[in-house]
Amino acid sequence: LNSQTYTVSGVYTFTSLNASGCLHTDSLHVGISSGTSNTTSITSCDSYTWTVNGVTYTASGTYTNVTACHAEILILTIGHSTSSNQTVTNCDAYTWSCNGVTYNASGVYTCTSLNTEGCIHITTLNLTITNSSMSLTSATACDSFTWSCNGAIYTMSGVYSCTSLNAAGCLHTTLLTLTITPSTSNTSTVTACGSYLWAINNVTYTASGTYTYVSACHTEILILSITSTNTITTSVASCDSYTWSLNGTTYTASGTYTFQNGCNTEILMLTINHSTSTTSSVNTLGCYTWPVNNVTYTASGVYTYTTTDPATGCVKTFTVNVTAVPGGSVAAHVILSGPYDTNTGLMQDSLRVQGIIPGTEPYSNAPFNKPAIGEPGGEMVSPTVLAVTGNNAIVDWIYLELRSASNPANIMATKRALLQRDGDIVSNVDGVSPVFFSNLALGNYYVSVKHRNHTGVMSANPLAIVLCTPATINFSSSSPVYTNLTLLNPARKAIGAVNALWSGDANNNKNVKYNGLSNDKETVLAAVGGVATPNNILYGYRTEDVNMDGKVKYNSTDNDRVVVINNVGVSTPNNVLYQHTPN
């Protein structure tokens, strides 16, 4: 309060004014005792913690700590730890004098000691070890070898070494494996024609001279003499084989052959023509004309024909195995008036176009039940034949009969065939050939043609059925046909210059009737459903379809009833048109 120092015990007062301006007195009771002290000297490294006060000191100095009337005095000396770095590069290994340790790998190493202050001193070694090196090389040489590594000349095979410093400054040792080969040579003397291919170097020489080729430690010397050559070419054609007199070789194939005759090259251009043998087999109906020799064969057998080819002089042998079915053919022509079109002079093929011609002939079964004589019936037609268009398009199936020349009432053979638009009656097999009657005894026969809804017709006279040549008859021409003199109507219907079979036999009873018992008009009406439905149309392959357009109609345009009345006569509806064949 008054900044005074007291050294004697006692009570001391101090007066002053308070905040109100009145007197204020402070009293101090002082007790003074005599004091003690202790001094300690310490030396330490880096730092020292004084146990008297727990303080850690890092600098030298004199430090005091007073407790009551006792003072502790510390006289402190601080020494410091030290460090140093050493960088060394050495080859292969390094022994460090600091610790006597030998190192053979690069790295960072440390060594500990005491410095002048008695504190720790750490030395750090940054060591780089570089290595000595070695390389291997090999060489081959003829007779001697000069090594660029050391300039030495060696004349013997062996292993040699040379030392130098590598990039790191360390020792580098090079080892040389040396092979010394003594030089050799060989001389060849050759005489050749035109040219010579030296196998040693694969070079072809065309001029005389001395040529050298060196390979490794060996030298080949060629003393070459070239002689000019001549080429003689001979062309020969021979049959089957040829023996060349120059070399005695027999050749059986065409080609170009070469023979070296001294320095002359003989070339044979050979053409070998071979004798030939051809075998074929033929299945034929009746007879077969072989185009090879234009001979006609009428019996089964194996036939051979031999000839010489004029171009080659070689033998040509042909063999044919003929299987001939005996019988004869008929090429008949007929027009059906039902589908006939006067504008085109052809029959319509509506049934074919609509795809309703049956694939199997209809005559062997009901309602026709025509007899199958000579062959079993059941002929079939392929889609390929039915796909043909134009004049040869198929109109319908037809029925052929061969009748006895002495009694035409006797049927000797029958065949189911196809009718083309132009009137040709053809085989069901291919749709173009005449109709063949298998196993028929050749001779004279009446020929008759019938259709499922037209009246039939028969030839006026027997026709000769012979081998190889079809018997021909045209039922649409003006030539006469068989006529039953008891019948009033003509056997055929004349349409201009064309004579056609009568259409309208809707019930297949061998006549055309409009009125009366079993008439064809009523048959057409019944097919469409009778009097209750006269305007109905029935589609399909039907006998009642007498105009053969694929529809059965009683009324309206193109109806089948009007075909019947037009044929018997509109003014003579009670007329009957009868078939003139014997049965």
KEFI-195140 format. One line per 5 residues: number of its first residue (from 1); their letters; for each residue x, y, z of C-alpha. Coordinates in nm, 3 decimals, m for minus. Layout:
NUM> A> X,Y,Z ~ ...
***
This chain:
1> LNSQT> 0.000,0.000,0.000 ~ 0.285,0.222,0.078 ~ 0.568,0.038,m0.104 ~ 0.785,0.004,0.210 ~ 1.014,m0.290,0.301
6> YTVSG> 1.004,m0.423,0.655 ~ 1.285,m0.634,0.816 ~ 1.154,m0.646,1.172 ~ 0.843,m0.816,1.298 ~ 0.562,m0.581,1.414
11> VYTFT> 0.220,m0.418,1.341 ~ 0.221,m0.149,1.076 ~ m0.066,0.093,0.979 ~ m0.150,0.299,0.672 ~ m0.416,0.568,0.647
16> SLNAS> m0.595,0.705,0.338 ~ m0.932,0.848,0.230 ~ m1.211,0.623,0.115 ~ m1.455,0.688,m0.166 ~ m1.668,0.909,0.064
21> GCLHT> m1.372,1.125,0.150 ~ m1.351,0.993,0.508 ~ m1.044,0.845,0.683 ~ m0.959,0.477,0.608 ~ m0.693,0.282,0.809
26> DSLHV> m0.518,m0.047,0.694 ~ m0.321,m0.258,0.955 ~ m0.032,m0.507,0.860 ~ 0.102,m0.763,1.110 ~ 0.454,m0.870,0.996
31> GISSG> 0.654,m1.167,1.130 ~ 1.020,m1.178,1.008 ~ 1.220,m1.512,1.031 ~ 1.586,m1.583,0.925 ~ 1.612,m1.779,0.578
36> TSNTT> 1.818,m2.088,0.438 ~ 1.942,m2.192,0.082 ~ 2.090,m2.493,m0.118 ~ 2.285,m2.485,m0.450 ~ 2.303,m2.778,m0.701
41> SITSC> 2.520,m2.798,m1.019 ~ 2.392,m3.025,m1.300 ~ 2.520,m3.111,m1.650 ~ 2.262,m3.272,m1.891 ~ 2.216,m3.343,m2.267
46> DSYTW> 1.949,m3.158,m2.463 ~ 1.716,m3.095,m2.156 ~ 1.680,m3.132,m1.779 ~ 1.369,m3.167,m1.560 ~ 1.429,m3.022,m1.209
51> TVNGV> 1.260,m3.242,m0.947 ~ 1.233,m2.946,m0.706 ~ 0.971,m2.772,m0.918 ~ 0.903,m3.021,m1.201 ~ 1.016,m2.770,m1.468
56> TYTAS> 1.206,m2.894,m1.778 ~ 1.491,m2.667,m1.893 ~ 1.653,m2.682,m2.241 ~ 1.913,m2.402,m2.192 ~ 2.209,m2.364,m1.957
61> GTYTN> 2.163,m2.118,m1.670 ~ 2.114,m2.062,m1.288 ~ 1.758,m2.129,m1.175 ~ 1.611,m2.058,m0.815 ~ 1.309,m2.202,m0.644
66> VTACH> 1.202,m2.041,m0.302 ~ 0.979,m2.227,m0.061 ~ 0.892,m2.035,0.266 ~ 1.230,m1.912,0.398 ~ 1.431,m2.177,0.195
71> AEILI> 1.582,m2.121,m0.151 ~ 1.696,m2.400,m0.392 ~ 1.952,m2.284,m0.651 ~ 2.021,m2.487,m0.974 ~ 2.336,m2.418,m1.172
76> LTIGH> 2.252,m2.602,m1.506 ~ 2.480,m2.679,m1.797 ~ 2.290,m2.820,m2.115 ~ 2.498,m3.009,m2.371 ~ 2.342,m3.102,m2.719
81> STSSN> 2.322,m3.425,m2.927 ~ 2.461,m3.388,m3.279 ~ 2.439,m3.562,m3.622 ~ 2.624,m3.569,m3.952 ~ 2.572,m3.718,m4.307
86> QTVTN> 2.820,m3.901,m4.525 ~ 2.764,m3.989,m4.894 ~ 2.975,m4.266,m5.048 ~ 2.975,m4.444,m5.388 ~ 3.179,m4.766,m5.411
91> CDAYT> 3.219,m5.069,m5.637 ~ 3.079,m5.406,m5.527 ~ 3.118,m5.346,m5.139 ~ 3.215,m5.078,m4.876 ~ 3.361,m5.116,m4.523
96> WSCNG> 3.254,m4.820,m4.302 ~ 3.527,m4.703,m4.065 ~ 3.260,m4.564,m3.832 ~ 3.148,m4.912,m3.724 ~ 3.379,m5.150,m3.919
101> VTYNA> 3.076,m5.305,m4.103 ~ 3.111,m5.408,m4.472 ~ 2.806,m5.334,m4.694 ~ 2.748,m5.487,m5.040 ~ 2.410,m5.321,m5.116
106> SGVYT> 2.314,m4.960,m5.162 ~ 2.120,m4.808,m4.868 ~ 2.112,m4.560,m4.578 ~ 2.307,m4.675,m4.270 ~ 2.370,m4.508,m3.922
111> CTSLN> 2.652,m4.515,m3.663 ~ 2.625,m4.373,m3.298 ~ 2.911,m4.211,m3.088 ~ 2.964,m3.931,m2.824 ~ 3.044,m3.576,m2.920
116> TEGCI> 3.278,m3.338,m2.734 ~ 2.993,m3.241,m2.502 ~ 2.950,m3.605,m2.404 ~ 2.613,m3.626,m2.589 ~ 2.509,m3.867,m2.864
121> HITTL> 2.638,m3.804,m3.216 ~ 2.460,m3.994,m3.502 ~ 2.641,m4.032,m3.835 ~ 2.421,m4.124,m4.142 ~ 2.583,m4.299,m4.443
126> NLTIT> 2.410,m4.262,m4.785 ~ 2.576,m4.553,m4.964 ~ 2.557,m4.633,m5.337 ~ 2.705,m4.969,m5.440 ~ 2.778,m5.010,m5.811
131> NSSMS> 2.870,m5.350,m5.949 ~ 3.142,m5.480,m6.166 ~ 3.000,m5.640,m6.486 ~ 3.069,m5.919,m6.733 ~ 2.959,m5.989,m7.090
136> LTSAT> 2.996,m6.287,m7.319 ~ 3.060,m6.275,m7.691 ~ 3.142,m6.533,m7.950 ~ 3.308,m6.518,m8.287 ~ 3.407,m6.745,m8.567
141> ACDSF> 3.684,m6.668,m8.809 ~ 3.885,m6.825,m9.078 ~ 4.252,m6.878,m8.987 ~ 4.283,m6.577,m8.743 ~ 4.079,m6.318,m8.550
146> TWSCN> 4.172,m5.965,m8.431 ~ 3.979,m5.870,m8.118 ~ 3.885,m5.501,m8.112 ~ 3.850,m5.515,m7.732 ~ 4.222,m5.545,m7.678
151> GAIYT> 4.370,m5.542,m8.031 ~ 4.505,m5.898,m7.985 ~ 4.529,m6.139,m8.281 ~ 4.427,m6.500,m8.210 ~ 4.497,m6.797,m8.439
156> MSGVY> 4.354,m7.072,m8.221 ~ 4.008,m7.143,m8.089 ~ 3.961,m7.074,m7.718 ~ 3.807,m6.853,m7.448 ~ 3.973,m6.510,m7.404
161> SCTSL> 3.907,m6.214,m7.169 ~ 3.944,m5.837,m7.181 ~ 3.883,m5.586,m6.895 ~ 3.762,m5.226,m6.900 ~ 3.552,m4.990,m6.689
166> NAAGC> 3.179,m4.993,m6.718 ~ 2.952,m4.687,m6.711 ~ 2.952,m4.694,m6.331 ~ 3.328,m4.682,m6.323 ~ 3.359,m5.042,m6.203
171> LHTTL> 3.545,m5.331,m6.360 ~ 3.387,m5.483,m6.674 ~ 3.515,m5.819,m6.800 ~ 3.437,m5.940,m7.155 ~ 3.475,m6.313,m7.233
176> LTLTI> 3.528,m6.414,m7.596 ~ 3.447,m6.768,m7.712 ~ 3.642,m6.796,m8.034 ~ 3.623,m7.062,m8.303 ~ 3.901,m7.060,m8.559
181> TPSTS> 3.842,m7.268,m8.872 ~ 4.117,m7.333,m9.124 ~ 4.031,m7.224,m9.480 ~ 3.964,m7.497,m9.744 ~ 3.886,m7.498,m10.119
186> NTSTV> 3.755,m7.731,m10.386 ~ 3.772,m7.704,m10.765 ~ 3.518,m7.863,m11.004 ~ 3.547,m7.886,m11.380 ~ 3.213,m7.917,m11.563
191> TACGS> 3.100,m7.935,m11.924 ~ 2.732,m7.852,m11.980 ~ 2.486,m7.803,m12.264 ~ 2.341,m7.454,m12.306 ~ 2.344,m7.368,m11.940
196> YLWAI> 2.446,m7.504,m11.605 ~ 2.275,m7.473,m11.269 ~ 2.543,m7.475,m11.002 ~ 2.383,m7.642,m10.702 ~ 2.634,m7.479,m10.468
201> NNVTY> 2.478,m7.131,m10.509 ~ 2.166,m7.214,m10.717 ~ 2.286,m6.986,m10.999 ~ 2.242,m7.077,m11.366 ~ 2.535,m6.994,m11.594
206> TASGT> 2.504,m6.971,m11.971 ~ 2.865,m6.883,m12.057 ~ 3.190,m7.068,m12.009 ~ 3.418,m6.933,m11.735 ~ 3.566,m6.978,m11.388
211> YTYVS> 3.325,m6.903,m11.107 ~ 3.392,m6.880,m10.735 ~ 3.160,m6.921,m10.440 ~ 3.275,m6.866,m10.081 ~ 3.079,m7.013,m9.793
216> ACHTE> 3.222,m6.963,m9.445 ~ 3.589,m7.079,m9.465 ~ 3.536,m7.291,m9.775 ~ 3.583,m7.177,m10.135 ~ 3.424,m7.363,m10.428
221> ILILS> 3.576,m7.300,m10.771 ~ 3.383,m7.396,m11.087 ~ 3.569,m7.426,m11.416 ~ 3.274,m7.432,m11.658 ~ 3.258,m7.512,m12.030
226> ITSTN> 2.919,m7.441,m12.196 ~ 2.830,m7.616,m12.522 ~ 2.540,m7.480,m12.735 ~ 2.223,m7.692,m12.760 ~ 1.967,m7.778,m13.026
231> TITTS> 1.597,m7.845,m12.969 ~ 1.417,m8.093,m13.195 ~ 1.038,m8.114,m13.165 ~ 0.832,m8.405,m13.298 ~ 0.450,m8.418,m13.296
236> VASCD> 0.287,m8.760,m13.292 ~ m0.073,m8.880,m13.266 ~ m0.126,m9.244,m13.168 ~ m0.406,m9.473,m13.060 ~ m0.401,m9.598,m12.698
241> SYTWS> m0.018,m9.591,m12.660 ~ 0.310,m9.486,m12.821 ~ 0.667,m9.617,m12.776 ~ 0.932,m9.348,m12.831 ~ 1.229,m9.504,m13.007
246> LNGTT> 1.472,m9.250,m12.860 ~ 1.430,m9.369,m12.504 ~ 1.228,m9.690,m12.545 ~ 0.950,m9.556,m12.318 ~ 0.586,m9.640,m12.388
251> YTASG> 0.340,m9.357,m12.315 ~ m0.034,m9.402,m12.265 ~ m0.133,m9.041,m12.196 ~ m0.116,m8.727,m12.407 ~ 0.150,m8.479,m12.308
256> TYTFQ> 0.482,m8.315,m12.390 ~ 0.780,m8.538,m12.314 ~ 1.150,m8.444,m12.318 ~ 1.463,m8.653,m12.369 ~ 1.815,m8.514,m12.348
261> NGCNT> 2.025,m8.665,m12.623 ~ 2.373,m8.525,m12.563 ~ 2.336,m8.149,m12.599 ~ 2.027,m8.192,m12.813 ~ 1.687,m8.167,m12.646
266> EILML> 1.432,m8.395,m12.808 ~ 1.072,m8.288,m12.744 ~ 0.781,m8.522,m12.817 ~ 0.440,m8.356,m12.839 ~ 0.220,m8.662,m12.805
271> TINHS> m0.153,m8.693,m12.851 ~ m0.298,m9.023,m12.732 ~ m0.644,m9.104,m12.862 ~ m0.815,m9.387,m12.680 ~ m1.034,m9.663,m12.806
276> TSTTS> m1.370,m9.621,m12.637 ~ m1.643,m9.848,m12.513 ~ m1.988,m9.711,m12.434 ~ m2.271,m9.911,m12.280 ~ m2.629,m9.794,m12.244
281> SVNTL> m2.962,m9.945,m12.152 ~ m3.296,m9.870,m12.317 ~ m3.649,m9.966,m12.226 ~ m3.869,m9.931,m12.530 ~ m4.222,m10.001,m12.640
286> GCYTW> m4.236,m10.220,m12.951 ~ m3.903,m10.134,m13.111 ~ m3.597,m9.917,m13.077 ~ m3.396,m9.741,m13.347 ~ m3.038,m9.709,m13.224
291> PVNNV> m2.902,m9.371,m13.339 ~ m2.547,m9.507,m13.325 ~ m2.599,m9.729,m13.630 ~ m2.957,m9.633,m13.730 ~ m3.065,m9.997,m13.690
296> TYTAS> m3.410,m10.071,m13.553 ~ m3.437,m10.354,m13.299 ~ m3.770,m10.522,m13.235 ~ m3.668,m10.772,m12.970 ~ m3.497,m10.746,m12.635
301> GVYTY> m3.126,m10.819,m12.636 ~ m2.772,m10.687,m12.606 ~ m2.646,m10.532,m12.928 ~ m2.293,m10.420,m13.016 ~ m2.161,m10.192,m13.285
306> TTTDP> m1.789,m10.137,m13.355 ~ m1.643,m9.867,m13.576 ~ m1.321,m9.677,m13.629 ~ m1.308,m9.311,m13.553 ~ m1.180,m9.151,m13.876
311> ATGCV> m1.036,m8.857,m13.683 ~ m0.825,m9.068,m13.446 ~ m0.805,m9.413,m13.604 ~ m0.912,m9.567,m13.273 ~ m1.176,m9.832,m13.224
316> KTFTV> m1.512,m9.719,m13.084 ~ m1.735,m9.991,m12.940 ~ m2.099,m9.922,m12.854 ~ m2.320,m10.163,m12.661 ~ m2.691,m10.121,m12.593
321> NVTAV> m2.906,m10.340,m12.371 ~ m3.254,m10.322,m12.521 ~ m3.561,m10.427,m12.325 ~ m3.846,m10.418,m12.575 ~ m4.211,m10.460,m12.476
326> PGGSV> m4.393,m10.624,m12.770 ~ m4.697,m10.451,m12.909 ~ m4.806,m10.175,m13.143 ~ m4.902,m9.808,m13.140 ~ m5.199,m9.606,m13.260
331> AAHVI> m5.181,m9.236,m13.344 ~ m5.547,m9.135,m13.346 ~ m5.708,m8.792,m13.383 ~ m6.058,m8.696,m13.267 ~ m6.258,m8.381,m13.187
336> LSGPY> m6.522,m8.361,m12.911 ~ m6.800,m8.124,m13.016 ~ m6.883,m8.025,m12.653 ~ m6.565,m7.823,m12.581 ~ m6.488,m7.741,m12.948
341> DTNTG> m6.431,m7.371,m13.024 ~ m6.488,m7.281,m13.389 ~ m6.298,m6.955,m13.346 ~ m5.971,m7.126,m13.258 ~ m6.023,m7.464,m13.422
346> LMQDS> m5.923,m7.617,m13.086 ~ m6.106,m7.770,m12.793 ~ m6.127,m7.577,m12.468 ~ m5.919,m7.715,m12.179 ~ m6.139,m7.571,m11.902
351> LRVQG> m6.123,m7.889,m11.694 ~ m5.742,m7.877,m11.692 ~ m5.732,m7.505,m11.617 ~ m5.963,m7.561,m11.317 ~ m5.746,m7.853,m11.201
356> IIPGT> m6.032,m8.105,m11.195 ~ m5.908,m8.363,m11.446 ~ m5.858,m8.674,m11.227 ~ m5.504,m8.801,m11.184 ~ m5.621,m9.159,m11.251
361> EPYSN> m5.831,m9.256,m11.557 ~ m6.207,m9.271,m11.478 ~ m6.322,m9.543,m11.720 ~ m6.231,m9.858,m11.525 ~ m6.464,m9.767,m11.235
366> APFNK> m6.832,m9.679,m11.194 ~ m7.034,m9.542,m11.356 ~ m6.851,m9.634,m11.678 ~ m6.699,m9.975,m11.589 ~ m6.523,m10.005,m11.924
371> PAIGE> m6.336,m10.334,m11.963 ~ m5.957,m10.335,m11.925 ~ m5.832,m10.581,m12.187 ~ m5.463,m10.648,m12.247 ~ m5.354,m10.408,m11.974
376> PGGEM> m5.491,m10.364,m11.620 ~ m5.612,m10.004,m11.650 ~ m5.565,m9.746,m11.378 ~ m5.338,m9.526,m11.592 ~ m5.226,m9.206,m11.419
381> VSPTV> m5.125,m8.862,m11.540 ~ m4.849,m8.652,m11.381 ~ m4.886,m8.285,m11.283 ~ m4.609,m8.209,m11.533 ~ m4.821,m8.333,m11.825
386> LAVTG> m5.126,m8.144,m11.697 ~ m4.918,m7.827,m11.670 ~ m4.864,m7.811,m12.048 ~ m5.052,m7.527,m12.220 ~ m5.124,m7.438,m12.583
391> NNAIV> m5.228,m7.678,m12.858 ~ m5.098,m7.980,m12.667 ~ m5.279,m7.897,m12.344 ~ m5.485,m8.188,m12.211 ~ m5.866,m8.169,m12.252
396> DWIYL> m5.975,m8.497,m12.084 ~ m5.928,m8.872,m12.056 ~ m6.031,m9.079,m12.363 ~ m6.099,m9.451,m12.411 ~ m5.950,m9.650,m12.705
401> ELRSA> m6.053,m9.996,m12.827 ~ m5.895,m10.236,m13.077 ~ m6.157,m10.466,m13.221 ~ m6.133,m10.789,m13.420 ~ m6.092,m10.743,m13.795
406> SNPAN> m6.322,m11.044,m13.856 ~ m6.586,m10.948,m13.597 ~ m6.573,m10.587,m13.474 ~ m6.812,m10.677,m13.195 ~ m6.517,m10.848,m13.022
411> IMATK> m6.289,m10.611,m12.829 ~ m5.930,m10.740,m12.838 ~ m5.749,m10.465,m12.640 ~ m5.830,m10.140,m12.460 ~ m5.630,m9.842,m12.346
416> RALLQ> m5.705,m9.530,m12.145 ~ m5.530,m9.226,m12.292 ~ m5.533,m8.843,m12.300 ~ m5.685,m8.601,m12.551 ~ m5.501,m8.282,m12.650
421> RDGDI> m5.674,m7.957,m12.751 ~ m5.576,m8.009,m13.117 ~ m5.739,m8.355,m13.116 ~ m5.433,m8.582,m13.079 ~ m5.490,m8.887,m12.858
426> VSNVD> m5.165,m8.938,m12.666 ~ m5.003,m9.157,m12.401 ~ m5.071,m9.077,m12.038 ~ m4.699,m9.133,m11.966 ~ m4.561,m8.823,m12.143
431> GVSPV> m4.868,m8.653,m12.293 ~ m4.724,m8.648,m12.649 ~ m4.648,m9.003,m12.772 ~ m4.889,m9.225,m12.968 ~ m5.082,m9.474,m12.757
436> FFSNL> m4.901,m9.809,m12.720 ~ m5.085,m10.141,m12.667 ~ m4.851,m10.373,m12.476 ~ m4.819,m10.742,m12.568 ~ m5.061,m10.695,m12.858
441> ALGNY> m5.047,m10.954,m13.137 ~ m4.959,m10.751,m13.445 ~ m5.219,m10.754,m13.720 ~ m5.532,m10.576,m13.841 ~ m5.780,m10.416,m13.599
446> YVSVK> m6.075,m10.183,m13.604 ~ m6.002,m9.878,m13.392 ~ m6.278,m9.714,m13.186 ~ m6.278,m9.405,m12.965 ~ m6.518,m9.338,m12.682
451> HRNHT> m6.570,m9.056,m12.433 ~ m6.767,m9.036,m12.110 ~ m7.037,m8.791,m12.239 ~ m6.994,m8.810,m12.618 ~ m7.106,m9.087,m12.854
456> GVMSA> m6.827,m9.314,m12.974 ~ m6.692,m9.371,m13.323 ~ m6.507,m9.657,m13.498 ~ m6.288,m9.683,m13.809 ~ m6.465,m9.789,m14.126
461> NPLAI> m6.201,m10.054,m14.194 ~ m5.939,m10.246,m13.995 ~ m5.603,m10.075,m13.955 ~ m5.272,m10.259,m13.977 ~ m5.094,m10.255,m13.639
466> VLCTP> m4.724,m10.316,m13.711 ~ m4.394,m10.283,m13.532 ~ m4.227,m9.945,m13.498 ~ m4.470,m9.741,m13.708 ~ m4.791,m9.619,m13.538
471> ATINF> m5.119,m9.685,m13.716 ~ m5.272,m9.343,m13.789 ~ m5.639,m9.247,m13.815 ~ m5.807,m8.906,m13.811 ~ m6.169,m8.930,m13.694
476> SSSSP> m6.220,m8.555,m13.748 ~ m6.149,m8.570,m14.124 ~ m6.400,m8.638,m14.396 ~ m6.282,m8.997,m14.427 ~ m6.568,m9.240,m14.364
481> VYTNL> m6.617,m9.415,m14.032 ~ m6.809,m9.726,m13.937 ~ m7.181,m9.668,m13.994 ~ m7.474,m9.872,m13.866 ~ m7.708,m9.862,m14.163
486> TLLNP> m8.012,m9.917,m13.938 ~ m7.955,m9.580,m13.769 ~ m8.082,m9.258,m13.925 ~ m7.845,m9.008,m13.765 ~ m7.486,m8.963,m13.892
491> ARKAI> m7.209,m9.118,m13.683 ~ m7.042,m8.777,m13.631 ~ m7.145,m8.412,m13.607 ~ m7.023,m8.195,m13.893 ~ m6.893,m7.857,m13.775
496> GAVNA> m6.783,m7.692,m14.096 ~ m6.501,m7.909,m14.230 ~ m6.451,m8.075,m13.893 ~ m6.627,m8.397,m13.800 ~ m6.669,m8.427,m13.422
501> LWSGD> m6.820,m8.673,m13.178 ~ m7.175,m8.594,m13.071 ~ m7.189,m8.429,m12.729 ~ m7.481,m8.453,m12.488 ~ m7.469,m8.815,m12.363
506> ANNNK> m7.511,m8.694,m12.004 ~ m7.616,m9.036,m11.870 ~ m7.356,m9.234,m12.073 ~ m7.610,m9.465,m12.240 ~ m7.463,m9.432,m12.592
511> NVKYN> m7.724,m9.187,m12.725 ~ m7.828,m8.824,m12.704 ~ m8.197,m8.764,m12.616 ~ m8.390,m8.450,m12.520 ~ m8.731,m8.609,m12.462
516> GLSND> m8.851,m8.953,m12.376 ~ m8.736,m9.222,m12.137 ~ m8.380,m9.186,m11.994 ~ m8.322,m8.857,m12.172 ~ m8.016,m8.645,m12.112
521> KETVL> m8.207,m8.326,m12.035 ~ m8.357,m8.485,m11.723 ~ m8.014,m8.615,m11.622 ~ m7.876,m8.258,m11.628 ~ m8.178,m8.132,m11.430
526> AAVGG> m8.140,m8.405,m11.168 ~ m7.773,m8.317,m11.124 ~ m7.849,m7.954,m11.026 ~ m8.121,m8.063,m10.778 ~ m8.431,m8.127,m10.988
531> VATPN> m8.730,m7.909,m11.082 ~ m8.716,m7.727,m10.749 ~ m8.369,m7.578,m10.821 ~ m8.328,m7.559,m11.201 ~ m8.099,m7.256,m11.173
536> NILYG> m7.846,m7.426,m10.947 ~ m7.490,m7.477,m11.073 ~ m7.295,m7.793,m10.993 ~ m6.916,m7.757,m11.019 ~ m6.666,m8.033,m11.080
541> YRTED> m6.570,m8.322,m11.307 ~ m6.916,m8.448,m11.405 ~ m7.059,m8.655,m11.692 ~ m7.360,m8.417,m11.701 ~ m7.117,m8.135,m11.796
546> VNMDG> m7.158,m8.207,m12.169 ~ m6.994,m7.881,m12.286 ~ m6.702,m7.961,m12.050 ~ m6.665,m7.614,m11.895 ~ m6.644,m7.752,m11.538
551> KVKYN> m7.006,m7.660,m11.451 ~ m7.336,m7.848,m11.478 ~ m7.611,m7.596,m11.565 ~ m7.973,m7.650,m11.666 ~ m8.061,m7.284,m11.727
556> STDND> m7.885,m6.957,m11.808 ~ m7.582,m6.895,m12.031 ~ m7.369,m7.191,m12.150 ~ m7.608,m7.444,m11.995 ~ m7.576,m7.813,m12.076
561> RVVVI> m7.945,m7.867,m12.160 ~ m7.920,m7.642,m12.468 ~ m7.629,m7.858,m12.596 ~ m7.866,m8.155,m12.605 ~ m8.153,m7.970,m12.779
566> NNVGV> m7.921,m7.812,m13.035 ~ m7.777,m8.152,m13.128 ~ m8.115,m8.333,m13.165 ~ m8.267,m8.023,m13.328 ~ m8.475,m7.749,m13.173
571> STPNN> m8.756,m7.827,m13.416 ~ m8.719,m8.203,m13.366 ~ m8.681,m8.245,m12.988 ~ m8.794,m8.608,m13.003 ~ m8.503,m8.710,m13.224
576> VLYQH> m8.242,m8.947,m13.081 ~ m7.875,m8.950,m13.182 ~ m7.738,m9.303,m13.150 ~ m7.380,m9.430,m13.128 ~ m7.277,m9.627,m13.438
581> TPN> m7.020,m9.862,m13.287 ~ m7.117,m10.229,m13.256 ~ m7.155,m10.201,m12.876
***
